Amino acid sequence: MNLSLFIARRYLFSKKSHNAINVISLISVCGIAIATMAMVCVLSVFNGFGGIVEGMFSAFDPDLKITAKAGKVFDYHTPDFDKALRIDGIQMISESLEENALYKFEDRQVPVLVKGVSEEFRLMTDMDKLMVDGSFRLTEDVVNYTTLGTGLAITLGARAGFINPIEIYAPKRDVNVNLANPSAAFTREDIQIGGVFSLNQPDVDDQVAIIPIRLARELFRYDNEVSSLDIKLHPDASVKKVKSKIEKILGDDFLVENRFEQQIESFRMLQIEKWVTFLILAFILLIAVFNVVGSLSMLIVEKTIDIKSLKNMGANNNLISRIFLYEGWLITFFGIVSGIVAGLTLCLLQQHFGLLRLSNVPGAYVVDAYPVIVRFWDIVTVFVVVSIISLLTVFYPINNLKKKLKFAEV
């Protein structure tokens, strides 16, 4: 058995030792454990919120989205696109055409981002989960329908089932405005309200209205152009591989984005918040770790007689230094392990029982309780960071001990 580790363990767990140093050591363990537990819980909660955001976007955004790097629209009826869209793994393709227009309902009018989609959009996305009023539909016989974001519906004072239609005013491209008759510069169409959806994203809910792509092309005077092609892949297809193949065929003129890249700003902001919070907790941990420095320094002073006895029995300076080094490492190790176990326990309890709630009113938020997702690599990151901070801090009192031992020999 390692003699230094044996003595360090005896110092820490001796049943006869109930003095202030043992109490301080226990406080040090608790301080590291609480900081570690906080790191595990915070990272898991941010993962939970990220999972909610990803889930909401997944219901609206395609697996892959193709857009033109230059210009607003493009015609995909070309040999290159024919080849790219026949790649193995592609299950479905949906056309999308986005342009700005004006919605008018009774005495209210709002500028909106009109998203014209093909019938495949219904099968590609999980719009039914996002609907809060009415149902998602594009056309029935000769009647066209629009699906409004919740914020847009509130602003217009409209909802599904209203008899009066919404008036759409779309600016005509390449037409000069006649000041004597400005309405001639707009194309006008009536459309019925099919339903209202909520993505819990203000930039979408307050601005976006979905209409049939055939109507969008009529309004904005396009033939076969689209602003994007939305692609749904087979469940077993590799997004990365299909994306790479499409990019290779289409070249540098088109941008192919996966779901993460389509909402990169939102995910990037969430990750920044997550790791900034983690950094703040790391500083709090640093303060807690200084308790270990204090307890080790006091232990070294208390064990002066033991150090002299060990020296008289032939122990060298390295063996004595290792005793207190292992003592500090044992304190930090038990603090880290206890903190991780406590953090994982709290996360599991939150997952199953929802102990911490966002609101006492059911349905006030997307989720009633704080969401939690525990990820293995987050736990590894916490263990490594806390270990490095704690172990490096322990070297300070040990170096002072080595200097005193060398000075005593002189």
N, C-alpha and C positions, 0 to 999 in steps of 0.2 A: 504494500500500500504506500502511496505517496505520503511521506511524513508531513510535509507542509500542508497538504490538503486535509489530512487527518486532524492536525492541531487546529486549523482554521475552522473545521466543522465542529470541533469540541467547543471552541470559543463561542460559536454562534448558537449551538443547541444545548449547551451545558445546562442541566436541570438546576444546578446550584447557583447559577448566575441569574440574579433578578435585579441587578443594579441599573443605574440610569443609562449606561451604555447599551445594555440590551434593549431597553425601552426605545432609545434613539435608533437603534438598528431596526427595530420593528416599525418605527415611524418611517424610516427610509424605505423599507420594503413596501409599506402601504402607499407612500408617495409615488414610487415608481409604478406600482400596480394601478393606482387610480389614473395616472397620466396615460399608461399603456391602454387601459380599458377605454378611456375617452377617445384615444386614437382609433381603436378598433370600431367603436360605435359610430364615430363621426364619419369615417370612411364608408362604413356599411350603409349609413343613412344617405349619404351622397350617391352611393351606388343605386340605392332604392329610387331616389328621385330621378337619376339618370335612366333607370329602367322604365319609369313611367313616361318620361319624355320620349324615349326611344319607341315605346309601345304606341304612343299617340301618333308619332310621325310615321311609324310603320304602317298604320292604318290608312295613311294618306299618300305617303311617298312610295314610289316603285322601287323594286330591287336595283334597277339601273335606269338612269335618265340620260338621254342624249340631247345635247343642245349645240347650237352653232357658236363658235368662239367670236365670230364677227357677224353682226346683224341680228335682228330680232327673230326672223323666221327663216326656214329653209325647206326645200322640196326634197324629200327622201326617196323619190322614185328614180333612183339611179342604180347602175350595176353594182357599185360598191356597197350600197345599202342592201340591195338584194342578197349579196353574198354575206354581209355581216349579220343580217337578220335570220339567216338559215343556220347559224351556228348551233351546235348541239347544246342543250341546256335551256334554250329560250322556249318558254311555254306560251307566252301571250304578249302582244304589242298593242298599246293604246296611244292614239293621237291626242295631242294637247295643243291648244292655241290660246295664248294669253294676251289680252290687250286691255287698255283702260277705256271705260265708258261711263255714262251717267245713268243711274237708276232713278226713276221718278215714280212714287206711289202716292196717289191723291195729291196732297199739298206739300209733300216732302221729297227732296231730291238729294242724292248722295253720289259722289264719284266712287266707282268701284273698279276692282281688278276682275275682269270677266275671264273665266277659265272655261273655254270650250273643250269638251271631251267627247270621245267616241263611246259607243255602247260597251266596249271592252273595259272601260274604266269601272263599271259596276262590278265586274268579275275580278278585276285586278286588285281593287282596294276593298277594305272592310268598312265601307261607308255606313252600313247598318248599325254598327256599334257607335258611330259618331252622331247619329241622328237624335235630336231632342224633340223634334216636332215634325209630324208628317212622315213622308217616306222619300227615299232617293229615287227619282225618276227623271228621265230626259225628255221622252216623247211618248205620247199615246195617241194613235191615229194621226191627226193633223195638228194636235195641240202640243206646243213646246212648254217645258217646265224649267224653272230655275230653282236651285238649292242655295239658300243663303246662309252665311255665317251668322252666329247668334248676335254679335254686336251689330252687324249690318241690318238684321231683321228688327232689332230694337230701335235703331235709328230711323228706319223707314216706318216703323209701327205696323209691320206686316207679319203674317204667319200663314202656315199651310191651311188651305181650305177657304181662304178669302176669295170671293167671287171676282172682285175687281183685279185686273191684271197689272203687272208692273210695266211701265214704259221704259224701253232701253233706247238711249240716244248714243250712237257711235259716230265719231268724227270720220268723215270721208277722207281717204288718203289722196294726196296730190290734188286737192281741190282748194282753191282760194276762197276765203270767207267773203261773202257779199254782205256788206254792212246794211244794205237796204233790206236784205232777207237772210239773216244769219242762220235761220233754221234749215236753209237749203244745204248747208255744209255738213249736216248730220243725217245719218240713216236712222229711222225710227222703227221699232218693232215692239209689239206687245207680247208678254210672256206671263204664264200663270205661275203661281208659287207652289212648288211641289213639296218642299220641306225645309227644315232648318237644322244645320249641323253645328257641332261645337268641337273644336280641337284644343281649346284652352290655350290658344296662342293668339294674343291680341292682333298681331299683324295679319293673321289669316281670318279670324272670326269677324274682325271689324271691316274687312275690305273685300274678301273673296266671294264671288257668286259663280256657281257652276251652271253652264248651259250646254245644249247640244253643239258639237263642233260644226255641224252643217249650218246652224243658225249663226254661229260666230263667223264663219267664212262669208256668209251673206252680209253680215253687218259691217265687217272690216274689209270686204272686197278682196278676198283671197281665193285662189283656186284650190290647189292641193297642198299649200304650205302649212307647216306646223311650227310652233315655237319649241316644242320638245317631243321626243318619242319616249314613252314610258314602257319599260320592259319588265315583265314578270318571269322569273326563272323557275325551273322545276325544283322541288324541295331538295333533291339530292345534288343539284348543280352547284359548282363552285363559283361564287360571285367574282372572286379575284381572277380566275382563269378566263371566264366569259368576258369580263371587262377588258382584260389584256388583249384577247383576240379581236374584239370589236375595235379597240383603239388602234391596233396594228393595221386593220383593213381600212378604216376611215381616215387615218392619218392625223395631221395636226390641225385640221380645220374644224374638228368637232371635239366637244368635251363630253366624256363619259364619266358619270358620277354614281357612286353607290349611295346607300341611304345616309351613311355617316357624312359623306362629303356634301350631300345636298343640304344638310343642316349643320354644317361644320361650326358656324358661329355659336349656335346654341350649345352644342356639346363642348366646344372649346371653353366657353364661359363657365359651364358647370365644372369642368376639370380644373380650371384656374381657381374657382372658389373652393373646390375640394382640397387642393394641395396647399393653398394659402392657409386654410384652416388647419391643415395638418402641420404646417410650419409653425403656426402660432402655438399649437399644442406641444410641439417639439421644444420651443423656448420655455414653456411651462414645465416640461419634463426636466430641462436643464436646471431649473431652480430646485426641483425636487431632488435631483441627483446630488446637489451640494450637501444634502443631509448625510449622504454616504461619506462624503469627505469629512464632515464633522464627526461622525461616529467612528470612522477609522482613526482619525487623529486622536480622539479621546481614548480609544482602545489601545493605541500605541503607548500613550502616556500611562494608562493603568497597568499595562503589562510590562513595564520597565524591569521589574524584578524577574519576570519570566524570561525576558530577553537575556538578562545577565546570566540566568541559570543555564539557558540553552547555549550561550557562548562558552560557559565554563565546561559544558559537556561536549564541546567540540563543534558546535553548529557554526557554519560560516555565515557571512552577511547575506549571501544570496538566498540561503534557506530561510532565514528569518524574514527577509523581505517578501519571499513568496508566500509565507504564512498569511501576512496581512493583505497581500494582493489577492490570494484566494478568498480571504474573508470578504473583501469588497465585491469580488465577482459573485460569490454565493448570495450576497444580499441583493445584487442587481438581478441575478438569474431568477431567484424566487419571486422578486417583484415583477419581472417580465412575464414569467409563466402564470403567476396569479392574475395579472392584469389581462392577459390574453384569454384565459379561461373565463374570467368574470365578464369580459367584453363579449365573448361568444355566447355565454349564457344569457346575457341581457338581450343580445340580438335575436336569439332563438325565441325567447319569451315574447319579444316585440312582434316577431313574425307570426306567432301562433295566437297571441292574445291581444295584441294591439294596446299595450299598456299606456303608451304616450299617444294621445290623440291630438289631431290638428284642430278639431272643433267638437263641441258637445252636440252640435246640430248635425244629424246624419244627412249626407249629401251636400253639405255646404262646400266641400272641396272635392277634387277628383278622387282622393282617398280619404277615409275618415281618420286613419292613424298614420304615424310616420312610417314610410316604407323602408324596408331593410333588405339589403342583398349582401351577403358575406362572400367575398372573393378570396381565393387562396393566396394570390400574389399580394393582395393588400396586407394579409396577415404576415406574410414573409417580409414585406417592406417594413411593417411596424417592428417586427422582431429584430431585424437587422439594424434599423435606425436607433432604436432604444438601446440595443446592445452596444453599438459603437459609441454612442454618447456616454453611456454609463461606464463602460470599460475604460475609455480614455480618461474620464474624470478621476477614476480610482488611482491612476498613475501619479497624481499630484502628491497625496500624502505619502505614497510609497517612495517617491524620489526624495522627499524630505527625510524619511527614515534612513535611506541609504547614505545620505550626506552625514547624518548624525552618527551612524555606525562607523563610517570612515573617520570622522573627526575623533570619535572615542578611541579608536586604535592609535591615532597619532598622540 
